[in-house]
Amino acid sequence: MKGDRVEIVVDAGDTTRTYEMVASRAGRRVETAVRRGVVEVSEVTRTGTAVRTARFMANRVLALVEHPVPRVDDSET
């Protein structure tokens, strides 16, 4: 959903770097996966096609923080 975002904090030697992946358009979401020592964060369309992907070495990732957009139920309206 537009507004979903994930922050990735990476050890860059003597300092840390923070990266952010945001679902930029309506109907897109951000997905994370850890495979073979690599953390992969992707912006994905409704059909499951990856639009953008960021890859980080898992042993360098210090934090992976997901910030989902609050969902609104139709029954609450």
Buried (B, 14 or more C-beta within 10 A) or exposed (E): EEBBBBBBBBBEEEEEEEEEBBBBEEEBBBBBEEEEEEBBBBBBEEEEEEEBEBEBEBEBBEEBEEEEEEEEEEEEE
